[in-house]
Amino acid sequence: MARAQAESVIRRIIREIAQECAGKGETVSETLVAFMVKATVLDPRNHFNVDRTLTKQDVQELMRVCVDKLMEQGSPALDTIKMQVFFDMNYTSRREYLEEHHRVLLSRLASLSREITDSRLRTRDDLEALYRRIVTYVLLRSGLGSATNINTVREVTAALQSIFPQSELATFMTLSKADKEQHLSELTMIVTGIRLFNKDCRKGGEEIDDLPGILNEAIPAMVGDMEKELQQTLRSAWKYTSVLEKAADSKFGATLGMDVAALMKQALYNLRQHEALLRIILADALLCAKQVETLQTDFTNRLGLLKTTVHAKTAVPTLQVFPLFTALAKLWVGFQDEMVLLNVLNMTMLSLRPFLSAQEHLLSPEQLDTLLEGTPVKSDEERLKESSENKIKPTEYKNQEWFLPETTANFDQLPIQYKGVCGYTLIEKDGLLLPGNPQVGLLKHKDKYYSFSSKEAACGFANEPERFVEAVMEKAKRCPELIQLLELHQQFACITPYSQMQSGERLLVKPISKCDSSTQTDTHLLESNIVKSYEWNEWELRRKAIQLANIRRTVTHSMQTDLSHMRRSNVTQTYPPRDAGCQAKRDAKSNVPKPAVFLAGLRGQKPGGPKTLNLTPSVYE
């Protein structure tokens, strides 16, 4: 069966369960229904064996059980699961939430930004309308005041004109869309910095709230409320723990009754889950307080630097002062982010309170005090203090690996299983949650660390670690709220719903999550097939399509004359010889007289015959 087909069947079952619950007046999310389906299948009491074939009766029974559980009234276990699902769906990290918050803010201004970047100026009225849009965009994006307040609009306009007059709109319109958006962002930061500086100098900013002062008042008040609610939850958890301890160690358990004891354990799980979530929210609130303190210091320093830079100066270079305004605006954005985060944390804390209703109506404070008569209520700190005196001696357990704070570096950073809860007590006292004490010693078993509430619990767990690990998993199958509370996701990650309403298929599939394997891959399994004519650019494809369309409508004509018939034109390209020369050795010479020797007496016969006449001049002449 295809996995996609099986998943579609699961989604249909989830939708049908949600619709049936909605028909009975209970609105549930698909995430909650999906968790309940998985928890129902895992619970061995429902007899959904993972190796049994899935039939139509199985599906109907699964839907019936899930609807009954989701429609339970006054169930602390259901409230705990709803609390876990709500927190997982609505709580994110600081970075993710701030990114989403900024994305939402930009999406709200997307239409105004598009009007600015896509506008075309034709008249002077268009120019003025565009400048007004830019003013509105800068004001809304900064979040400092309302666009309906005329004084605020005038202040923003004056600040914008000082750095971006209307005469520069022509240059602004020549930019690309991305450059325009970047320019608008830079203008917003600079104008925000100018307005904040003017507010500090008492020259404007009447609608700008004093965020540092508001945060300084809001954070201590919010942290105080969280700590007060946390202490109230802890006191109730300590009382339930003492009652369950008393029921497990004496005949008081028979008097209390199994049903009441089971509900009290569910109430204890509900309180412990609320405590864990409150601690997460409180840690984020304290982180906000540290961040605000850092921002205030930087903001004060930036204001002082700005005052020093522009003090008693008629003109300051933009390259010197604009970065200071931008940095000031970024710090203010940090204040705004912390304000938003605090509101989210406060709303999350308030949203968790309705999930305690079943636990609060289970026993009144007077009934709980009656059950506690003669039993001291110990806090978690008192239990840890009592058990810290008796520690494990690693030498007594040669086959086990123990870690103690005195002999282990970074002891506090070790990841403890079950979120610090003692697994031995959880099994031996039938679901009682007691915090483990790392000071007693941490047992390392299969690369996992376990803490215990006492030395006796540590010794009992160390004797049979596998039995207790399996028992904790079985306990979580019967109480699915423990999967999230004890962080047992990895133990149950190998079991995922994978059903189909046909015979011959299994209800659950256990895929292999880890295995040792090796493969060998050929370097070039297939011959490369690179298409040279492939084109991914849309505009290039359009150009080629237009070109082909034009060619289809074009007719080519040609003709041949008598002079060209059976002839062809030959063209030859030649390269003339290149004149080359070289410079050789220079020959020197001297100029001597030219010899001039004549014969005299040839015409006339004189006595003696012809004579030689030498008329060569002398060399020295």
MOFENQUI-V82116 format. One record per pair of residues at least 12 apart in sequence whose C-alpha atoms are under 7 Angstrom apart, sorted by sequence separation. I is the first residue (numbers start at 1). J is the second residue. If there is no record, write none. Layout:
# MOFENQUI-V82116
i->I j->J
i->I j->J
This chain:
# MOFENQUI-V82116
i->18 j->30
i->421 j->433
i->422 j->434
i->496 j->508
i->497 j->509
i->599 j->611
i->600 j->612
i->421 j->434
i->422 j->435
i->438 j->451
i->496 j->509
i->599 j->612
i->600 j->613
i->116 j->130
i->421 j->435
i->422 j->436
i->437 j->451
i->440 j->454
i->495 j->509
i->496 j->510
i->598 j->612
i->599 j->613
i->15 j->30
i->18 j->33
i->420 j->435
i->421 j->436
i->436 j->451
i->437 j->452
i->440 j->455
i->495 j->510
i->597 j->612
i->598 j->613
i->14 j->30
i->420 j->436
i->436 j->452
i->437 j->453
i->494 j->510
i->597 j->613
i->598 j->614
i->116 j->133
i->139 j->156
i->436 j->453
i->494 j->511
i->597 j->614
i->116 j->134
i->306 j->324
i->435 j->453
i->596 j->614
i->597 j->615
i->14 j->33
i->434 j->453
i->494 j->513
i->596 j->615
i->597 j->616
i->14 j->34
i->596 j->616
i->135 j->156
i->595 j->616
i->135 j->157
i->594 j->616
i->593 j->616
i->240 j->264
i->593 j->617
i->112 j->137
i->40 j->66
i->302 j->328
i->593 j->619
i->592 j->619
i->240 j->268
i->37 j->66
i->299 j->328
i->422 j->451
i->36 j->66
i->422 j->452
i->160 j->191
i->237 j->268
i->417 j->448
i->420 j->451
i->422 j->453
i->159 j->191
i->299 j->331
i->417 j->449
i->425 j->457
i->416 j->449
i->417 j->450
i->424 j->457
i->237 j->271
i->405 j->439
i->415 j->449
i->416 j->450
i->131 j->166
i->159 j->194
i->237 j->272
i->404 j->439
i->416 j->451
i->295 j->331
i->404 j->441
i->424 j->461
i->233 j->271
i->403 j->441
i->404 j->442
i->402 j->441
i->403 j->442
i->402 j->442
i->403 j->443
i->234 j->275
i->402 j->443
i->233 j->275
i->401 j->443
i->402 j->444
i->292 j->335
i->401 j->444
i->424 j->468
i->427 j->471
i->230 j->275
i->427 j->472
i->17 j->63
i->21 j->67
i->142 j->188
i->230 j->278
i->392 j->440
i->391 j->440
i->392 j->441
i->423 j->472
i->17 j->67
i->32 j->82
i->138 j->188
i->142 j->192
i->288 j->338
i->390 j->440
i->391 j->441
i->388 j->439
i->388 j->440
i->32 j->85
i->384 j->437
i->387 j->440
i->226 j->282
i->285 j->342
i->223 j->282
i->117 j->177
i->145 j->207
i->223 j->285
i->117 j->180
i->144 j->207
i->145 j->208
i->392 j->455
i->144 j->208
i->281 j->345
i->391 j->455
i->390 j->455
i->387 j->453
i->387 j->454
i->419 j->486
i->418 j->486
i->419 j->487
i->418 j->487
i->219 j->289
i->212 j->296
i->267 j->359
i->197 j->303
i->211 j->335
i->215 j->339
i->243 j->371
i->243 j->372
i->194 j->325
i->190 j->322
i->193 j->325
i->193 j->326
i->190 j->325
i->193 j->328
i->242 j->377
i->190 j->326
i->193 j->329
i->189 j->326
i->192 j->329
i->239 j->377
i->238 j->377
i->189 j->329
i->238 j->378
i->238 j->379
i->265 j->432
i->248 j->429
i->244 j->432
i->77 j->266
i->76 j->266
i->80 j->270
i->76 j->267
i->77 j->270
i->76 j->270
i->273 j->485
i->98 j->337
i->83 j->352
i->83 j->355
i->80 j->355
i->79 j->355
i->79 j->356
i->76 j->358
i->75 j->358
i->76 j->359
i->74 j->358
i->81 j->481
i->80 j->481
i->77 j->481
i->43 j->477
i->42 j->477
i->43 j->478
i->39 j->477
i->39 j->480
i->56 j->501
i->54 j->500
i->55 j->501
i->54 j->501
i->55 j->502
i->54 j->502
i->55 j->503
i->54 j->503
i->53 j->503
i->53 j->504
i->54 j->505
i->53 j->505
i->54 j->506
i->53 j->506
i->54 j->507
i->52 j->506
i->53 j->507
i->51 j->506
i->52 j->507
i->50 j->506
i->50 j->507
i->50 j->508
i->38 j->497
i->10 j->499
i->7 j->498
i->9 j->500
i->6 j->498
i->6 j->499
i->6 j->500
